[in-house]
Amino acid sequence: MMQDSTNDSLAGTPALSSRATGVLERLQVQYQTFLDRSTPYAGARWGTTAALLFVFLLRIVLAQGWFIICYALGIYMLNLFLAFLTPKFDPEMAEELEEAEAADESGPGLLPVKNDDEFRPFIRRLPEFKFWLNSTKAVLISLVCSLFSMFDIPVYWPILLFYWVFLFVITMRRQIEHMIKYRYVPFANFGKQRYNRK
């Protein structure tokens, strides 16, 4: 008798797991559809992320806690921002390869890097959509972490703030020097020639 009830419960397990798999697949399809439909609305997407970030920072300020979570979020978003500003193909590496091929003269050169050469579009290492998606996920995870007291590690927050500002200044200075050295502008409409429509 006991064995029959065990067999019955095991017989229902595959049906339950296949139903759960079907539900998960439908949720994934709906999630991907939502992401695909939100792609053209960059302003609304970033506005939502900014609102979530504001709620998180308001929670941090009012509760006077979870500074380490805030610091980790800041470092992660700085890393994402640097990847967003960086070209996919490093001009420094392209320059070295071109010099090696010029010395070799055995293969074709890379795309031009001089002022009078042909136009090459700026391709980011981290596209805008992935930058937004990863930022939003990070803010949501930070919000969830701020709901649990085990993540509220006591730290002296001015040191974390100073260290984050120091890292931001150093990395941005290095990035701007790289942009000036290799003459690229990572922003779509800044620095491009505009034509008047008549």
C-alpha positions in Angstrom: 0.0 0.0 0.0 2.8 2.4 0.9 4.6 1.5 -2.3 1.6 2.3 -4.5 1.3 5.9 -3.1 5.0 6.4 -3.7 4.7 5.2 -7.3 1.7 7.5 -7.8 3.6 10.5 -6.5 6.6 9.8 -8.7 4.4 9.3 -11.7 3.1 12.8 -11.4 6.5 14.4 -11.1 7.4 14.4 -14.9 4.0 16.1 -15.7 4.6 18.7 -13.0 8.2 19.4 -14.2 7.1 19.7 -17.8 4.3 22.1 -16.8 6.8 24.2 -14.8 9.2 24.2 -17.8 6.4 25.3 -20.0 5.5 28.2 -17.7 9.2 29.2 -17.4 9.5 29.2 -21.2 6.4 31.4 -21.6 7.7 33.8 -19.0 11.0 34.0 -20.8 9.3 34.7 -24.1 7.2 37.4 -22.6 10.2 39.0 -20.9 12.2 38.9 -24.2 9.1 40.4 -26.0 9.0 43.2 -23.5 12.7 43.9 -23.9 12.4 43.9 -27.7 9.4 46.3 -27.7 11.2 48.7 -25.2 14.3 49.0 -27.4 13.3 52.1 -29.3 12.2 54.0 -26.2 15.6 54.9 -24.8 14.3 57.9 -22.9 11.6 56.0 -21.1 14.0 53.1 -20.3 16.6 55.4 -18.8 13.9 57.4 -17.0 12.7 54.2 -15.3 16.2 53.3 -14.3 16.8 56.8 -13.0 13.6 56.6 -10.9 14.7 53.2 -9.5 18.1 54.6 -8.7 16.5 57.6 -7.0 14.3 55.3 -4.9 17.4 53.3 -3.9 19.5 56.3 -3.0 16.5 57.8 -1.0 16.3 54.5 0.9 20.1 54.6 1.6 19.9 58.2 2.8 16.8 57.8 4.9 17.8 54.5 6.5 21.4 55.5 6.9 22.6 52.0 6.1 23.6 49.7 3.3 26.5 51.9 2.2 28.6 49.0 1.1 25.8 48.0 -1.3 25.6 51.5 -2.6 29.4 51.5 -3.1 29.3 48.2 -5.0 26.6 49.5 -7.2 28.6 52.6 -7.9 31.7 50.6 -8.8 29.7 48.3 -11.1 28.0 51.2 -12.9 31.3 53.0 -13.3 32.6 49.8 -14.9 29.6 49.6 -17.2 30.0 53.3 -18.2 33.7 52.8 -19.1 32.8 49.8 -21.3 30.1 52.0 -22.9 32.6 54.7 -23.7 35.3 52.3 -24.9 35.5 51.3 -28.6 35.0 47.6 -29.4 38.3 47.5 -31.3 41.0 49.3 -29.5 42.8 51.8 -31.7 46.1 51.2 -29.9 46.0 47.6 -30.9 45.0 48.5 -34.5 48.0 51.0 -34.6 50.4 48.3 -33.5 49.1 45.8 -36.0 49.3 48.3 -38.8 52.9 49.1 -37.9 53.7 45.4 -37.9 52.0 44.9 -41.3 53.8 47.9 -42.7 57.1 46.4 -41.7 56.0 43.1 -43.1 54.3 44.4 -46.2 52.9 40.8 -46.7 49.3 41.4 -46.0 46.6 44.1 -46.4 46.5 47.0 -44.0 43.7 47.7 -41.5 41.1 50.3 -42.0 42.6 53.8 -42.2 43.3 55.8 -39.0 44.4 59.1 -40.4 42.3 62.3 -40.7 41.9 62.2 -44.4 41.1 58.5 -44.6 37.6 56.9 -45.0 34.9 57.1 -42.3 34.8 54.4 -39.7 31.8 54.3 -37.3 32.3 54.2 -33.6 31.4 50.7 -32.3 31.0 50.4 -28.6 32.4 47.6 -26.5 29.1 47.6 -24.5 26.0 48.7 -26.6 23.6 51.2 -25.0 20.8 48.7 -24.6 23.0 46.2 -22.7 24.3 49.1 -20.6 20.8 50.0 -19.7 19.7 46.4 -19.0 22.7 45.7 -16.8 22.3 49.0 -14.9 18.6 48.3 -14.3 19.3 44.8 -13.1 22.1 46.1 -10.8 19.8 48.7 -9.3 17.0 46.2 -8.7 19.4 43.8 -7.1 20.7 46.6 -4.9 17.1 47.5 -3.9 16.4 43.9 -2.9 19.7 43.7 -0.9 18.7 46.8 1.0 15.6 45.0 2.3 17.8 42.6 4.4 19.7 43.7 7.4 22.4 41.1 6.8 23.7 43.2 4.0 23.9 46.3 6.2 27.6 46.1 7.0 28.7 49.0 9.2 31.3 51.1 7.4 32.5 54.7 7.5 30.7 55.9 4.4 32.8 59.1 3.7 35.8 56.9 3.0 33.8 54.9 0.4 32.5 58.1 -1.2 36.0 59.5 -1.4 37.4 56.3 -2.8 34.6 56.1 -5.4 35.1 59.8 -6.5 38.9 59.2 -6.7 38.4 56.1 -8.9 35.9 58.0 -11.1 38.3 60.9 -11.6 41.3 58.7 -12.4 39.5 56.4 -14.8 37.7 59.3 -16.6 40.9 61.2 -17.0 42.5 58.1 -18.5 39.5 57.5 -20.8 39.4 61.2 -22.0 43.2 61.1 -22.7 42.6 57.9 -24.8 39.7 59.6 -26.7 41.9 62.6 -27.4 44.9 60.5 -28.4 43.0 58.4 -30.9 40.5 61.1 -31.9 37.2 59.3 -31.4 34.0 60.6 -29.9 31.8 58.0 -28.3 28.6 60.1 -28.5 26.4 59.7 -31.6 25.6 63.3 -32.5 28.6 65.1 -30.9 31.3 66.2 -33.3 29.7 65.0 -36.5 29.1 67.3 -39.5 25.5 68.3 -39.8 23.7 69.1 -43.1 20.9 71.6 -43.2 17.7 70.4 -44.8 16.1 72.8 -47.3 
